[in-house]
Amino acid sequence: MNQFQYVRPTKNKAAIDTVAKEQTAMFIAGGTNLLDLMKRGIVVPEKLVDINKLPLRKIEKENGAVRIGALALNGEVAEDKLVLEKHPLLSQALNAGASAQLRNMATVGGNMLQRTRCPYFYDTALPCNKREPGTGCGALQGFNRMHAIFGHSDKCIAVHPSDMSVALVALDANVLVSGPKGDRKIPFAEFHRLPGDTPQIDTNLQKGELITAVEVPETAFTKNVNYLKIRDRASYAFALVSVAAALQIENNTIKDARLAMGGVAHKPWRLTDAEKALVGKPATEQTFRQAAEIAMRGAKAFEHNQFKLKLGPNTIVQALKNAAAAV
Ligand code: SF4
């Protein structure tokens, strides 16, 4: 690991100023991904700005939304009374992520900023455009079983690993940030980026911008919800495919729906066309199958992840069935 300086400010402004001014300074909170990246020499910050002393851990109701501080731990958010009552889908997604030990260390802000788990990204002996732009993508012709089927480019086919983010994009959350130019609110669907020609850039955060909270608007999706994650090991693994499904059902008719997938794209993948196809229809398997077919339009797999073309729609159907049956 490289040598680095370490500071621990107590005011947001001091933390933001340091990271904005110093080219290789980075924020650190739980460090559950960043420290791995540093140990392998994938990121080499000369200064770490520890933000754990900043007042960013509260979970509270505010203006018709649940506001979750960026430093709230994944485990405590999943078990929070307000989150369980208003956003059970988020709670399910958080509990599907990582291990209990990691959930008790990792923060909400860090969760959405975690890097892909593409093995070529973590092996500095292999080519990777995300780690070192212009070197090529080892996964394109390599072992690409875990990789994307939507939104990929010829520069990168990696997927975003967060479960929490799949629920947040389905719930129309906003990311609240503070930076050198002031505060702004980023709709969750616009927070992460597709790889295009610049796969080294994961998000639309600007240099020095600090995530302060996530705001999840209150909705009617408080009962018929399901986060279904398909993975190699139930105990602890990243998603092959995951689905966040939320339904509002009245007299067996779907009044409103939210649907998003994980493990399939460089960002959490919202399925708005499939959502529209669900509304006004009876909550039956046939309806769910039709929506799943629509959801998979445009999917393109690679040599080792063809199975996702079948696993994807089957997971959507099962998540919708689970959501409809939830009591
Ligand atoms: Fe790197 Fe992306 Fe290719 Fe993986 S898929 S090797 S992260 S460029």
Residues whose N, C-alpha, C, O or C-beta is under 5 A from the ligand:
A	BS01	SF4	C118 Y120 F121 P127 C128 N129 K130 G136 C137 G138 A139 K155 C156 I157 A158
